[in-house]
Amino acid sequence: MTTSALLEARGLGRDFGGVAAVRGLDFHVAAGTIKALIGPNGAGKTTLLSMIAGALPPSRGRLLLDGRLLPVGRPHAVAALGIARTFQLVRPFGEMSVLETVMVGCHRCGRSGWLAAALRSGAQRREEDALRERALAVLARMGLAARAADVACALPYGEQRLVEVARALAAGPRLLLLDEPGAGLDATEHARLATMVRAIRDEGTTILLVDHHMDFVLDLADEVLVLNYGEKLAEDTPGAIRRHPAVVAAYLGEEAA
């Protein structure tokens, strides 16, 4: 496994109306790893993901991908560099099928313009067929091939979560941002999700994961970053985080010591 930094934050901060949601944050995400981001509600986790994804511009500091500055406040430009994300809330697109939903994630891989799409040119149809095959392959990787024709919003909640991950994965990201993918899942669904996330990592995609389920996070991650009121409280291996006095006292409970 490589240890070179894919993503770096240097002095990163974000203010909302004079309130600092993220303060002077320095960290890195090593290529080919799963990095978990934990902390209580209001710690700045989703704000951090939104800055990385280009949805929020930092108030100060820098974000770098492979040592180069990420575009500020330009989600489409960030996506073009190979960063994809999921969201806390699952929101399927109307009555679209599972396959159609995942094909949405393939959009950055397409090259046909609006005119070719409107005219349904031969090249555009061939490209659409290729993207459909790409989406089907992602569904197979996620164990959802049999659900391809089903309406996405009619799936059980746990499978809707997996469809959202599949949609992001269909973009072929180098860095996948997962915002609470385990929210609302039971133990069996957590185990299935963990297997999928490890497989994604093992196939070469770097992952930054936010989740509140500590057993899930600490069993899954290669490294953990702990935030507290927008500041870094700790950054270490899961084993060290389990023993870190401040983390134990603040988040894990004394029984975790």
Helices and strands as residue ranges (DSSP letters): E 5-16, E 19-30, E 34-38, H 45-52, E 60-65, E 68-69, H 75-80, E 83-85, H 98-104, G 107-109, H 114-119, H 122-141, G 145-147, G 152-154, H 157-169, E 175-179, H 187-202, E 206-210, H 214-220, E 223-228, E 231-236, H 238-243, H 245-247, I 248-252, G 254-256
